[in-house]
């Protein structure tokens, strides 16, 4: 997602607070920036137009040689030293990978040319040896979500027993993320100030303040993260996963990725199709779309989610947005945001609820329909002048702890996104010009998301990637899961990715929320689990309710 004031990132599969942020920061972070064609939307690119091949003209991702280069062999042949990491049922280790794959240095011991990545794995259940299925790598999304935390705190407990018995669950925080030499940008106090910046400027002064905030953020990342900032791309992270696969002794990489984790997994399959094993991509991203299109389509996705929430809300007598129509509920929320913009709400702390924080709190609740009751209560409190409940939702989104400490997700997110593709907008004038089209996609969130998409304009490192198509010819079946009313990764992205992958099996979940596996659908859970354990992929076009 985006650094802040922004709009959403794509969160991940369900899990504890610090884990549940499988964020995609599409809106401002994921592929923020202008498109590879200069930033203008291509004909027919309006998200309302539909279609699954909008990125058909994007160049293909070319596979790497199946032969491991000699200068990389020392990395593939390193031995991991596993240790107790304080979490029952898991052990941890450190893996060394090249900072720059074009200049890998002399191997893992060459610390000047390598990066240390944190890895965790589950211990064999019942005291047995290596599970029959080998390793199952898991990534919750982001970019910036910690795979270490997710595996230890969520997947290791919530994944079906059959899956946990069949595999060793493996989590590796990508370079720049969580426990793996994390990207850093601001102090916690500076981050508090950053999240309060007005994301919907009403004047030239407010526009200057927003662009200045983005610039300070970018400079902070450059100062605190150094040369690592230029080497946290998804392609590099995918190559890191292959090093880990080799070190663990697996012939193929079995993988479950949610949200941004689908982009990472698809990239791996595209680079190493012959080494791609049983792969599940849940809440899929479409790598062929430009940053601007990604941002606009996610904007429309959150509008769809809000309408679902509003329909549920207005049917209840205590709905804080009224009991009229869905459109009237949207207008009521807009009026609320305007009032908070004029006069921030007290929260019982030194941090008042500003419009940007209030918007982020609402966005947070759109990821999961289970959060709707909490949002209704928070909006009701806000109407009475108490901004604390909405602030709590916003803090959860930003992964800000009770002690005021932020996780690194909001730093890693833009660092990866701004490197993976050219920015959605080159300057404030371009963002301002796009506001009407974003508001058409979402009357509720459009303006906020348009300005959030400006966050990569001043990034200190030039992007090394561009939109591309992934075919992964020769890969084993790849299960792509899409939810029809997913706000962060719109369903059409799953269609788009499945249309590119030569071995894709698309599973559709007719429902709300972000991602589908282990979120209540027996149909989805059965299809995914059967493939992971028995190797039987679901029929392409399977639809679940």
N, C-alpha and C positions, 0 to 999 in steps of 0.2 A: 504494500500500500504505500502510501505515501508518507512521506516524512511527516509531517503533520499538517498544519491546520488541515489537512486534506481529507480527502475522501477516502474511501475504503480501500482496503487491501483485501486480499482474499484471505479469509481466515481458514483454519483447517478443521480437520475432523475433531469431534468432541473430545474434551479432555480438561484437565485442570487449568486454572487461570493462566499460568505462564506457558502452558502448552497449547491452549486453545487458540492461539494466535497464529494459525497457519495462514499467515497472511499473504495475500497476493497483492499487494498494493497496487493493483492495476490502476485504479483511479488516479493515483498520483504517483504510484511508485512502480508499478509493474512495468509498463512499457512507456513511461511518460516520455513524451517528446514528439518531435515532428516525425512524420513518416519518412520512410526511406526515399520517398519521391518528393521531398521538399516540404512535407507537412500538410499539404492540402488533402482533403478527403477525396478519394477517387469516386467516379460516378457510381451511383447506386450504393454508396457506403453508409447511408443512413441506417442506423440499427433497426428501425422499424420496417426496413425493406425486406428483411429476412435473407434467406440464401445461405448456403454453406461453403461457397467457393469464392468468397470475396478476395482471398489472397492467392488466387490461382496463378497470378503472374509473379509471385514471390519465388526467388531462386530456391532450388532444392538444397538440403543439407547433405553434404557428401560424406560418406562413411570414411573412417580412417582405415589404414592398412590393418589387416587382421594380425599381422606380425608385430610383435612388440619391439620397438626400436632398441638397439643395443644400449644407447645412452640412458634409457629409462629402466633397463633391467634391474639395476641396483635397488630401485624403488619397489619393483614387483617382487623382489626376492628378500626384502627385509622381513625380520621376525618380530612379531608383536609381543610385548611383555605384558601379559594380562595381570590385573591386580584387583583386589576387592575395592569397590568404590563406594561402600557405605549404603548401598541400596540392595536389600535382600533379593536374591535371585538374579543378580546381574554382576558383571565384571567389566572393567574398563581398561583401555589402552590408548596409546598415542600412535598415530600413523604420520609418516613424513611423506610429503608430495612436493613436486617442483613448484616453486613460486611461478615460474614461467616455463611452460613446456617446450618452448623453443630454445631455452637456455637452462637446462636442468641441473647444471653443475656436476659435481662428482658423486651425487647420491644422497641418501638420507642423512649422512653425517655432515654434509655440507650445509650447515645451518644458514649460511648467507644466501643460499639459492633455494631453500626449501621452506615449507610452511608446516606447522604442526597441527594436525587435525585430531579432535577427540572422538573416540569410538566407544560404544558400549554394546554388549551382547548379553542375551539371556543365558543362564546356565541350564544345562540339560535337566529336564524335569524327571524326577524319580532317581536322580543320580546316574542316569545312563550316559552313554557316549554321544557321539555326533548324531543329531537327528537325521532321519532318512532323507528329508528334503534339503538338507544343507542349510544355507543362510537365506533369510528373507529380509531384505533391506527395506526400511520404512522411512518416509519423509512426510511430515505433516503440512508443509507448504510455506508460504511467506511471500517472497523470499525473506528469510530471517527467522522462521520458526525453528526451534531447537529439536532436532531428531533425537538427541540424547534424552531430553526431558520427556518427550512424547513417548518414546519406547519404554522408559522406566516407569512413568507415572500413568500412562493411559493404555497403550497397545499391549504392554506386558500383562495388564490386568483385564482389559476389555476384549481383546481379540479372542475369538472362539477357541476353546480348548483343543479342538482338532488342529487348528493352525499352529498354536503354541507348542503342541507335541510334535508336529511334523517338521517344524523349522527351529533354527536358532534365530531369534529376532535380533536384528542388527540395526543400530542407529549411528549415523556419523553426522556431526554438525558440519555443514559445508564451510569452506573457507570464509572467514569473516563473520561467522555466525556463532552465537552462543558461547560454547566452550572451546571453539577453534579459532584462536587468535582473532577475537571479535573486532569488527570495525567500530570505532568510537568517533563521536562528532561533537557532542555538547556535554556540559555538566548537567546534573539533574535540575538545578535551578534555572539554567539556561533553557532546558527542555520545557520546564513549566511555562516560561515566557513564550516560547515558540508555539506551544499548543494553544495559547490564547490569542494569537494573532488573527485579526479579522480575515476570514477566508472569502468573504463576499464584499470586496471593496465598493464603497458608494461614492468615492471621490478620488481625485488624483493623489491626495495625501495618503489615503488608505491603500491605494494601489502601490505607491512607493514603499510604504511600510511592509507590505506583503512581499514584494520583490526583494527588499533589503533583508527580510527574514530568511528567504530562500538562499540568498547569497551568503549570509552569515553561517547558515547551516552547512552549505557546501564547503566553505573555507574551513570550518571547524573539522569537517571530515578529513580534508586534505592535511590539516595540521596534525591531527591526532592519529591518523591511520597510515600516513606515509605511502610507501610504494605498494603496500598491500591493496590500496584502493583501486589500482589499475589491474588487479588480478583476482577479481571475485565474480567473474562471469559464470553463467550457467554452463557454458561449454567446458570451462575449466573444472567446475564442480562435477560434471558428468565424467570427465577423465579421471578425476580423483576416485570416483566410485569404482572405476575399472581397476585402478591400482588396488583398492581394498578387496575387490573380488578376487584378484589374483593372489594377494597375500593370504586370504582366508582359504584358498584352495578350491574355490568353486569354479567349475567350468563355465557356468552361465550365471547371470545375475537375476535373481528373483526379486520382485520389487512391488511395493504398494506405495503410491504417491497420491496425496490429496492436494487439490488447489494448485498452487505453484509447483508442488511436487510432481504434478502431471507433466509440466513443461520440462522439469529436470529429467524425469523418467523417459519421456519421449525423445529428448535430446540424446540420452544414453543409447536408446534403441537405434536412433539414426546414425550415431557414430560407430556403434558396435553391434550391428544387427545379428551377427552370428553368435554373439555372446549374450544376447538378450533372452532371458528365460521366461518364466511365468510372470507377467507384468499386468498390474491393475492400476488404471489411471482414473481417479475419482474426483469429479468437479473439474473437468478438463479445460485447459487453455488451448487456444488455437495459435500456434507460433507463426502463422503466415500473415497475421494482421498487424498493421502499423500501430504505433503507440497511440495515435489520436483515435483510431477506430476502437482500440481496446478500451480506452478511457470512456468514449462515448457509449459503447455498448454496455459497459459495466454500469454507467449512469442509468441506462434504460433498465438494466437488471434490478437495480435498487428501487426504481419506480414500481416495477412489477411486484417486488416484495412488499413495498409500502402499501400498495393497493390491497394486497392480500391481508396485511395487518389491519388496514382501515376497514375493510369489509367485515372482519371479525369484530373490530372494536365498536363500530356504530350499531351493531346488533345487540349491544349490551347497554343497559340503562345508565351505567356509571362511566361510559366512555368519555374521557376528557376532551375528545375532539368532536363531541356532539353525537347526535343520533340520527343525523340526516344521511346524505349520500356520501360516497367515497370521495368524490371531488370536493365536497364541502369540508370533509375531514382534512384533505390536503390543504385547503385554504386556511383552515383553523390552525394547522401546524405552521404554515407560513406566517400567519399573524403572530403566533407565539414567538417564533424566531426573531421577528422584527422588534417585538417588545423587549426581548432579551438583549438584542443588539443595542437598543437605546438605553436600557438600564439592566446591567448584569444582575443576576440573582444571588442572594446570600446563600452560603453553604455551611455555615457554622465553622468555617476555617478561613485562613488568609487567602484562599483561592476562590474568587467569585466565579459563578457560572456565566461565561461569555457565550455569544451566539455560536462561535466555532466549537466550543466544548459541548454545548447543547446539541448541535448537529451531529457531532461525533458520537454522543451518547445514543441518539436515535439510530444512527447507522449501525452501531454495535448490535442493537437488538434485532436488526434485519437479518442477521446471519442465521438465526435459529428461532423458529416459531415458539420454542419453549421459553423464549425471553419476552414474548409479547405481554404476559401479565405484569412482569417487572416494568416494562416500558409504560404501560397504562398507569401504573402507580406513580412512576417517576414524572410523567407529564401532568398528572393530577396534582402532585406536590408542587411542580413548577408553576402551575397556574395560581397556586396559593402563595407563591413567593419563596418556596424552598427549593433551591437548586441542587441540594446534596445528592439525591438519588440519581439524577442525570449525570452529575459529575462522577459518581461511582461507575456508571456504565462507560463513560468516556475513559476513565482511568483503566478500566479493564481492557478496553480497546488498545490503549497505548502501552499496556503492560507496565503500569506504574504501581508499585507496591505501596502499602500503608506507610512505609518509612520514607516515601518520596523518591525511591530509587527506581529508575527505568531499566528494563531489560534492553538488550541491544537490537531488538527486532526493528525498531523504527530507524535505526542507523543502517543496518544491513540491507533493509528493504530497498531504499533508494540507491544504495551503493551497487546492488546487483541490477536493478531495473535500469538505471541510467547508463550502465555499461552494456547491457544487452541490446539496446536499440536507441536510435536517435530520438531526441525529445519530442513530445507532442507539439509543443509550441516553442518558438525561438525567443519570443519576448512577450511583454505584457500586452502589446497592441494585438498580437495574434490571438492571445487568450480572450481578450475582450471581444474581438470580432466573432469568436466561436461561441460566446455565451448564449445567444439566441438558439442555436442548434442544439446545445446541451439542454437548455430549458425546454425545448420541444421534446427531447428524449425523457426528461424528468422535470416537471414543474416544481416538484418538491426539492430535489437535490441538484438539479442541473447547473445552477450558477456556482454552487460550491465546488462541484466536480470539475467544471471547466477551469477554474482558477487553480485547483489542486494539481491539474495536469501541467502546470507551468514549472513544477519543482525541479525538473532536470535541466532547465534552460541555462543555468549558471554552473553546471557541474564541472569540477576542475579536471576531470579525466574524460577524454573523448570516447564515445561508444565504440566498442569493438565488434558488436553484432548488428544484425539487421533482420527484419522479418524474413522468414524462410519456411519452406514446406518440408515435412519429414515423411518419408515413405518407409524407411526401415525395411527394405526388401530382404527377405530371408529370415526375418525375426520370427520367433514362435508367436502364437496368437496373443494379441494384446487386447485386454478388456478395457474399454473406455466407458465410463459411467457418467451420465449427465442427468441433472435434476431440472425439471421443466420450469420451476420458478426459483432457481438459484440466483441470488442477487449478485454475488461476487464473480462467479464464472457462469455467465448466461448459457443456457442449454445449447444455443446454436454453436457455441465453441466446441462442445463435445461432438456435435455433428461435423463441424469443420475438421477437427483432429482425426476423427474416425474416417472421414473421407480421404484423408491423406495417407494414413498408415495402411500399408498393403495387407496386413494380417489382422486388422482391427475387428473387434466384435462389440458393437454398440449396445449398451444396456440403458434404457430410459426409465427414470423414476418420475412418475407423475406426482409431484408434491412440492412442498416448500422447504426452504432452508438451504444451507451450503454443504454440498457433498451428500452422499446417500448411504455409503456402507456403514453399518452398525448404527444407523439412526432410526431404526424402527421398522424397516421394510424387510419382512422375512424373505420376500422374493429376491431382493437385491442381495441380502446377506447370503442366501443359499447359493445364488449364482456365482458370487465372488469366492466364497469359501470352497465350493466344489472344485472350482478351477485351481485354486491355490493348493489344495490338498490332493485331489485326484487327477488334476491335469485335464479335466473336461471343461473346455470353454463353453460359455453359454451361446445360444444361437444368436447370430447377428440380428439386431432389431428387436430383441427381447424388451418388453415393456412391463414395468412393475407399478403397482399402486400402493 
